[in-house]
Structures are given as structure tokens and as C-alpha cells.
């Protein structure tokens, strides 16, 4: 077995079972180490620490498969890990009614870099690291046997792959090509999902529980749903009895689906307005024209892809939160989210507090939100808690 040796004193994180080895911790890296190959990570004195996939060109040089020196990494290893993940989601399905679910959540399911989502009869997979790319054929073969489906589609067309020097990829891996739109059901609502070209794997499954919570707060409310995508939060608001929902979204394709969602769910179109516009500009326009709302949702895309972008992201979060606070009626509620893993929860709270202060709106946190239960976070991998949300009530 090829070995990667760490510098003296750099084994602490592995002893705490964190699944990443950073380049700065490595003393020796075999020059011929092929990306994705399995290697043993050892301490300076040669003691076994972990076994994982090597990625010599990445800042994360090794992503750990196992901390057991007697556990081989082979086809049976992936069958076992995938079986466990699927079994856990099967149990979850009895707790909430939905036909779309995250089956595999990367490091937190012991499969670093692998995302698998199910939309009815189709699976969507993302292979985001050299290790799962190396074992892709094996993983797909096991998924076909473990999960009855008509097709498996790959959506590895995300920039994070370039950090591993992997080309962006998108296409059919097995079975039938998916239709243009797949209808899924969630808590009594229907959604049309484009798994080929939509955001992420087609839909924001991680916001499932947060959509439900928002719906329970929306009765008789005038709701502003910003960065609406295909209108998920807005539909839940209407389902919860909102008086009117205004969705703001820049994508023409997404706004077209908002209209279709109103139709398939039987909502009166007069209760909804779709504004195809830049959210930052639209928030300013709504403020200038005197619009006010009982409830505002801010669910922007990831503002920070790297640490160098964090300061700019913080300014963006503050800008939209400040504008949202100004748009709220007395007693109104703000649901604000960040899906940037690099955004620390404490910093996100401070940004939101500063925005309320600058807007002159006394506010308090009445709820904290995270990702849905099928997006678990390993206690050894706190980085997995990427989605954070605050529910703020203003005076």
C-alpha cells in the first residue's frame, strides 16, 4: 500500500476522525500517486492513522475512507457504505411525505465527495472528488442494484471539481435519459424538477423542513420571496394561507416554472406576482415605491466559493438583509439563509444584526434553521453544516 506520511504533530485531526488531510500537514507524498488511488496515511513514526483517496493536486491531499487498518477499500466497501446510507433514508421516508430525497451526503455518510439525490424514478449523482471519480463505475453499479430506478444522471458540472483537476461532467450514467421535467411531491405540493439543467441536482432538497416552517407562519401574510428559483418557499406560503406572494427571481426558465407550479397545485394566480429581476435592484425599488410585507424570505445562492470571497459575501448578505428589514411591517418576520459553508454561523448572525441596526429596526431571533434530516452532518465533520438560517421578528 502506498503511504502518505504526515509532519510531526499533524495527526491530531485524524485522531479526532476528521476525514480530510490538508497539503500543509504532509511530509512525504509519493511522486507517482495517481489521483483517486487508495493510500494509507501514517504518522511521522510510521503508525497507521487512516486510509483514503489521494488527490496530489488538491489542497485536500487525502479524503479518508476508513480509520480501520483492517478494512480494505474495494467494491464491497462501497456496497456497504451505500447500503447503509440508502437504508437510513428509507427509514426517514416514513416520517415525512416526499418523493424526492438525498440518498448520500458525502463525508457525513462516509463517502467523501459523493452526492446522490433521488427524484422519483431517477437518481442524480455528483462525483466531486478524485476518490469517488476513481470508483465511479463501481458506485453506479451498486446504486443500480440498491435503488430501483429508471436512470442515473450525472451532474458533476460544478466548479469544485476543478480544485481536484477534474473536468466538469454532465450526462447519462445508466438507464433512461430523464424527461425534461420530473414531477415530485412534498408535503401535499407538486414540484416540477429539471435535473439536467436546474440548480444543484435540480431542486433545493435541503430546504424541505424550512419551507414547511415558513408555511406555518404565512397565514394571511403578504410575502416577499427573494431568490425564488422555482418558487418553493412561495408555494408553501400559499399552501399555508398567505394572502399574496411576490416571487423575485432573475432566471426566465425558473420564473416560467413558478407559473406552472401555481397551475399544477391549483392556486389562484391572482394571489401571486412574479418579478423577473435582480434581487438587489428590486429590493431597492420596492422600498422606494413604499411596498411593505409581513414576511420576507432571503435564500440567495452561495456568495462565497473561497475564503478570498468571504468579505464580499458578507457585504452582499448585509445589503439584502438591510433592505429586507426596511421592507417589513411592524411585527413582520424575516427568514434569511446562507448556504455558503465558509460563512460561520456567528458571523452570519452578526451580519444580520448589523443590518437590522443600520435599518433602524429592533429585531430578535425567534428561530434557527439548518438543512433537512436527509442531509446529516457528521459530528467529526462540522463543515457539513453548510446551510444556516435565522428567523427574525421585528418590532
C-alpha positions as CSV (number, residue, x, y, z in Angstrom):
1,X,0.0,0.0,0.0
2,X,1.3,3.5,-0.9
3,X,1.7,5.7,2.1
4,X,1.4,9.4,2.8
5,X,3.4,10.5,5.8
6,X,2.5,13.4,8.0
7,X,4.7,16.0,9.6
8,X,5.4,15.7,13.3
9,X,2.4,16.7,15.4
10,X,-0.1,17.0,12.5
11,X,-2.1,13.8,13.3
12,X,-4.5,15.4,15.8
13,X,-7.4,15.9,13.4
14,X,-7.2,12.4,12.1
15,X,-7.2,11.0,15.6
16,X,-10.4,13.0,16.1
17,X,-11.6,11.3,12.9
18,X,-11.8,14.3,10.7
19,X,-11.9,13.0,7.1
20,X,-9.5,15.5,5.4
21,X,-5.7,15.7,5.2
22,X,-4.5,19.1,4.0
23,X,-1.4,19.6,2.0
24,X,0.3,21.6,4.7
25,X,0.2,18.6,7.0
26,X,2.0,16.2,4.6
27,X,5.7,15.4,5.0
28,X,6.1,13.0,2.1
29,X,3.8,12.4,-0.9
30,X,4.7,9.6,-3.4
31,X,5.5,11.4,-6.7
32,X,3.7,8.8,-8.7
33,X,0.5,8.8,-6.6
34,X,-2.4,8.5,-9.1
35,X,-5.4,10.7,-8.3
36,X,-8.1,8.7,-6.6
37,X,-5.9,5.8,-5.6
38,X,-6.1,4.4,-2.1
39,X,-3.3,5.3,0.2
40,X,-2.5,4.8,3.9
41,X,-1.8,7.9,6.0
42,X,0.8,7.4,8.6
43,X,2.3,9.5,11.4
44,X,6.0,10.6,11.3
45,X,6.9,7.4,13.2
46,X,5.0,5.2,10.7
47,X,1.9,4.5,12.8
48,X,-1.3,3.9,10.8
49,X,-3.8,6.8,11.0
50,X,-6.3,6.4,8.2
51,X,-6.9,5.0,4.7
52,X,-8.2,7.3,1.9
53,X,-8.2,8.6,-1.6
54,X,-5.2,10.7,-2.7
55,X,-5.5,13.9,-4.7
56,X,-2.0,15.2,-5.2
57,X,-3.0,18.4,-6.9
58,X,-5.6,19.5,-4.3
59,X,-5.3,21.4,-1.0
60,X,-7.1,18.4,0.5
61,X,-4.5,15.8,-0.4
62,X,-6.3,12.8,1.1
63,X,-10.0,12.2,1.8
64,X,-10.5,9.4,4.3
65,X,-12.4,6.3,3.5
66,X,-11.8,4.5,6.8
67,X,-9.9,4.7,10.1
68,X,-9.8,0.9,10.4
69,X,-6.4,-0.6,9.4
70,X,-8.1,-3.9,8.7
71,X,-10.8,-2.6,6.4
72,X,-10.0,-2.8,2.7
73,X,-11.3,-0.3,0.2
74,X,-12.8,-2.3,-2.5
75,X,-16.2,-3.0,-4.2
76,X,-17.6,-4.5,-1.0
77,X,-16.6,-1.4,0.9
78,X,-18.7,0.9,-1.4
79,X,-21.6,-1.6,-1.4
80,X,-21.7,-1.5,2.4
81,X,-21.5,2.3,2.7
82,X,-24.1,2.9,0.1
83,X,-26.4,0.3,1.6
84,X,-26.2,2.0,5.0
85,X,-27.0,5.4,3.5
86,X,-29.9,4.2,1.5
87,X,-31.3,2.3,4.5
88,X,-31.2,5.4,6.6
89,X,-33.2,7.4,4.0
90,X,-35.7,4.6,3.6
91,X,-36.4,4.9,7.3
92,X,-36.7,8.7,7.0
93,X,-39.3,8.4,4.3
94,X,-41.8,7.1,6.8
95,X,-41.5,10.3,8.8
96,X,-42.4,12.8,6.1
97,X,-44.3,12.5,2.8
98,X,-41.9,13.2,-0.1
99,X,-40.9,11.5,-3.4
100,X,-37.5,13.2,-3.5
101,X,-34.7,12.6,-1.1
102,X,-30.9,12.9,-0.6
103,X,-29.6,9.3,-0.5
104,X,-25.9,10.0,0.0
105,X,-24.5,13.1,1.7
106,X,-20.7,12.8,1.0
107,X,-18.4,12.9,4.0
108,X,-21.3,12.7,6.5
109,X,-22.2,9.3,5.0
110,X,-18.6,8.1,4.9
111,X,-18.3,8.7,1.1
112,X,-16.3,11.9,0.7
113,X,-17.2,13.9,-2.4
114,X,-20.3,11.8,-3.4
115,X,-23.8,13.3,-3.6
116,X,-26.8,11.2,-4.7
117,X,-30.3,12.6,-4.8
118,X,-33.4,10.7,-5.8
119,X,-36.3,12.3,-7.8
120,X,-39.0,9.7,-8.1
121,X,-37.6,7.1,-10.6
122,X,-34.4,8.9,-11.3
123,X,-31.1,9.3,-9.4
124,X,-28.8,12.3,-9.8
125,X,-25.2,11.9,-8.8
126,X,-22.3,14.3,-8.2
127,X,-18.7,13.0,-8.1
128,X,-16.9,15.9,-6.5
129,X,-13.5,14.4,-5.5
130,X,-10.8,12.3,-7.1
131,X,-11.7,9.3,-4.9
132,X,-15.3,8.9,-6.0
133,X,-14.3,9.7,-9.6
134,X,-11.9,6.8,-9.5
135,X,-14.6,4.4,-8.1
136,X,-17.4,5.9,-10.3
137,X,-18.2,2.7,-12.2
138,X,-18.4,0.6,-9.0
139,X,-20.6,3.2,-7.3
140,X,-23.0,3.3,-10.2
141,X,-23.2,-0.5,-10.4
142,X,-24.1,-0.7,-6.7
143,X,-26.7,2.1,-6.9
144,X,-28.5,0.3,-9.7
145,X,-28.8,-2.8,-7.5
146,X,-29.7,-0.9,-4.3
147,X,-32.2,1.6,-5.6
148,X,-34.9,0.7,-8.2
149,X,-34.7,3.4,-10.8
150,X,-35.1,4.2,-14.5
151,X,-31.9,6.1,-14.9
152,X,-28.9,7.7,-13.2
153,X,-27.8,11.1,-14.4
154,X,-24.5,12.8,-13.5
155,X,-24.4,16.5,-12.5
156,X,-20.7,16.8,-11.8
157,X,-20.7,20.2,-13.7
158,X,-19.7,22.2,-10.6
159,X,-16.5,24.4,-10.2
160,X,-15.4,22.5,-7.1
161,X,-14.2,19.7,-9.3
162,X,-11.5,21.9,-10.8
163,X,-9.8,22.1,-7.4
164,X,-9.1,18.3,-7.9
165,X,-8.1,18.9,-11.5
166,X,-11.2,17.0,-12.7
167,X,-13.1,18.1,-15.8
168,X,-16.7,19.2,-15.4
169,X,-19.1,16.4,-16.5
170,X,-22.8,16.1,-17.1
171,X,-24.6,13.2,-18.8
172,X,-26.4,9.9,-18.5
173,X,-24.5,7.2,-16.5
174,X,-27.1,4.4,-16.7
175,X,-30.6,3.6,-18.0
176,X,-33.1,6.1,-19.5
177,X,-32.4,9.7,-20.1
178,X,-34.6,11.7,-17.8
179,X,-37.5,13.7,-19.1
180,X,-37.4,17.5,-19.4
181,X,-39.2,17.8,-16.1
182,X,-39.8,15.3,-13.3
183,X,-42.8,15.8,-11.0
184,X,-42.2,15.3,-7.3
185,X,-44.4,15.5,-4.3
186,X,-43.6,17.2,-1.0
187,X,-46.0,17.7,1.9
188,X,-49.0,17.8,-0.4
189,X,-47.4,20.0,-3.0
190,X,-46.3,19.2,-6.5
191,X,-43.0,20.5,-8.0
192,X,-41.5,20.1,-11.5
193,X,-37.8,19.5,-11.4
194,X,-35.3,19.9,-14.2
195,X,-32.5,17.5,-13.1
196,X,-30.5,18.1,-16.3
197,X,-30.1,21.9,-16.2
198,X,-31.6,23.0,-12.9
199,X,-29.7,24.4,-9.9
200,X,-27.6,21.9,-7.9
201,X,-29.2,18.5,-8.7
202,X,-32.4,20.2,-9.8
203,X,-34.1,21.3,-6.6
204,X,-33.2,22.5,-3.1
205,X,-34.0,19.4,-1.1
206,X,-32.1,20.7,1.9
207,X,-34.7,23.4,2.5
208,X,-37.6,20.9,2.8
209,X,-38.2,21.4,6.6
210,X,-37.6,25.2,6.4
211,X,-40.3,25.5,3.7
212,X,-42.7,23.8,6.0
213,X,-41.9,26.1,8.9
214,X,-42.3,29.1,6.7
215,X,-45.7,27.9,5.5
216,X,-46.9,27.6,9.1
217,X,-46.0,31.3,9.6
218,X,-47.7,32.6,6.4
219,X,-51.4,32.7,7.2
220,X,-53.0,36.0,5.9
221,X,-49.5,37.4,5.2
222,X,-48.1,39.4,2.3
223,X,-45.0,37.5,1.5
224,X,-41.9,38.5,-0.5
225,X,-39.8,35.5,-1.6
226,X,-36.4,36.6,-2.9
227,X,-34.0,34.4,-5.0
228,X,-37.2,32.4,-5.5
229,X,-35.8,29.9,-8.1
230,X,-38.9,27.9,-9.0
231,X,-41.0,29.3,-6.1
232,X,-40.6,26.6,-3.4
233,X,-41.0,29.0,-0.4
234,X,-43.7,30.9,-2.1
235,X,-45.8,27.8,-2.8
236,X,-45.5,26.7,0.8
237,X,-46.6,30.2,1.9
238,X,-49.7,30.0,-0.4
239,X,-50.3,26.5,0.9
240,X,-50.2,27.9,4.5
241,X,-52.8,30.6,3.7
242,X,-50.7,33.6,2.6
243,X,-52.8,36.5,1.3
244,X,-50.4,37.2,-1.5
245,X,-46.9,36.1,-2.5
246,X,-44.4,38.1,-4.6
247,X,-41.6,36.0,-6.1
248,X,-38.4,37.7,-7.3
249,X,-36.1,35.6,-9.5
250,X,-33.7,36.6,-12.3
251,X,-33.9,33.4,-14.3
252,X,-36.5,33.3,-17.1
253,X,-36.5,29.5,-17.0
254,X,-37.2,29.4,-13.3
255,X,-39.9,32.0,-13.4
256,X,-41.7,30.0,-16.1
257,X,-41.8,27.1,-13.7
258,X,-43.2,29.3,-10.9
259,X,-46.3,29.8,-13.1
260,X,-46.6,26.1,-13.9
261,X,-46.3,25.3,-10.2
262,X,-49.3,27.6,-9.4
263,X,-51.3,25.8,-12.1
264,X,-50.5,22.2,-11.1
265,X,-51.2,22.9,-7.4
266,X,-54.4,24.7,-8.2
267,X,-53.6,28.1,-6.7
268,X,-55.4,31.2,-7.7
269,X,-52.9,33.1,-9.9
270,X,-54.2,36.4,-8.5
271,X,-52.6,35.5,-5.2
272,X,-49.1,35.6,-6.7
273,X,-46.9,38.0,-8.6
274,X,-43.6,37.0,-10.3
275,X,-41.0,39.7,-10.8
276,X,-38.1,38.6,-13.1
277,X,-35.5,41.0,-11.8
278,X,-32.2,41.3,-10.0
279,X,-33.0,40.9,-6.3
280,X,-30.6,43.7,-5.1
281,X,-32.2,46.2,-7.5
282,X,-35.7,45.0,-6.9
283,X,-35.4,45.3,-3.1
284,X,-34.4,49.0,-3.6
285,X,-37.2,49.6,-6.0
286,X,-39.8,48.1,-3.7
287,X,-38.5,50.2,-0.8
288,X,-38.7,53.4,-2.8
289,X,-42.2,52.7,-4.0
290,X,-43.4,52.1,-0.5
291,X,-44.1,48.4,-0.6
292,X,-44.2,46.6,2.7
293,X,-44.5,43.0,3.6
294,X,-45.4,40.8,6.6
295,X,-42.8,38.2,5.7
296,X,-39.6,38.3,3.7
297,X,-37.5,35.3,2.6
298,X,-33.9,35.7,1.6
299,X,-32.5,32.5,0.1
300,X,-29.6,33.6,-2.1
301,X,-27.1,31.3,-3.9
302,X,-23.7,30.7,-2.5
303,X,-22.0,34.1,-2.2
304,X,-18.6,32.7,-1.1
305,X,-16.9,29.9,-3.0
306,X,-13.5,30.6,-1.4
307,X,-12.1,32.4,1.7
308,X,-10.9,35.2,-0.6
309,X,-14.6,35.9,-1.4
310,X,-15.8,35.9,2.2
311,X,-15.6,39.7,2.7
312,X,-17.5,40.4,-0.4
313,X,-20.1,37.8,0.5
314,X,-20.5,39.4,3.9
315,X,-21.3,42.7,2.2
316,X,-23.8,41.0,0.0
317,X,-25.6,39.3,2.9
318,X,-25.7,42.6,4.8
319,X,-27.0,44.6,1.8
320,X,-30.0,42.3,1.2
321,X,-30.8,41.9,4.9
322,X,-30.8,45.7,5.5
323,X,-33.1,46.2,2.6
324,X,-35.4,43.3,3.8
325,X,-35.6,44.8,7.3
326,X,-36.7,48.1,5.8
327,X,-39.5,46.4,3.8
328,X,-41.0,44.6,6.8
329,X,-44.2,45.8,8.5
330,X,-44.2,46.2,12.3
331,X,-44.3,42.6,13.8
332,X,-43.0,41.2,10.5
333,X,-40.7,38.2,10.1
334,X,-37.5,37.7,8.1
335,X,-36.3,34.3,7.0
336,X,-32.7,34.7,6.0
337,X,-30.3,32.0,4.8
338,X,-26.7,31.4,3.8
339,X,-25.7,28.2,2.0
340,X,-22.0,29.2,2.0
341,X,-20.1,26.7,4.0
342,X,-17.4,29.2,4.7
343,X,-19.8,31.6,6.3
344,X,-19.6,30.9,10.1
345,X,-23.0,30.9,11.9
346,X,-21.7,33.5,14.4
347,X,-20.6,35.8,11.6
348,X,-23.9,35.4,9.7
349,X,-25.8,36.3,12.9
350,X,-23.5,39.4,13.3
351,X,-24.1,40.5,9.7
352,X,-27.9,40.2,10.2
353,X,-27.7,42.1,13.5
354,X,-25.7,44.9,11.9
355,X,-28.2,45.0,9.0
356,X,-31.1,45.4,11.5
357,X,-29.2,48.1,13.4
358,X,-28.5,50.1,10.2
359,X,-32.1,49.7,9.1
360,X,-33.2,51.1,12.4
361,X,-35.4,48.0,13.1
362,X,-35.2,46.4,16.5
363,X,-35.3,42.7,15.9
364,X,-34.9,39.4,17.7
365,X,-34.1,35.8,16.7
366,X,-37.1,33.6,17.1
367,X,-35.7,30.5,15.3
368,X,-32.6,29.0,13.9
369,X,-32.7,26.7,10.8
370,X,-30.5,24.2,9.1
371,X,-30.6,21.6,6.4
372,X,-33.2,18.8,6.2
373,X,-32.7,15.5,8.0
374,X,-31.6,13.6,4.9
375,X,-28.6,16.0,4.8
376,X,-27.0,14.8,8.0
377,X,-23.8,16.3,9.5
378,X,-21.2,14.0,10.9
379,X,-20.0,15.1,14.3
380,X,-16.5,14.5,13.0
381,X,-17.2,16.8,10.1
382,X,-18.7,20.1,11.2
383,X,-18.0,21.6,7.7
384,X,-21.0,19.5,6.6
385,X,-23.3,22.0,8.3
386,X,-23.3,24.5,5.4
387,X,-26.9,25.7,5.4
388,X,-27.8,28.2,8.2
389,X,-30.9,30.2,8.6
390,X,-32.3,32.8,11.0
391,X,-35.9,33.7,11.7
392,X,-36.1,37.3,12.9
393,X,-39.1,39.2,14.2
394,X,-39.1,43.0,14.0
395,X,-40.8,45.5,16.2
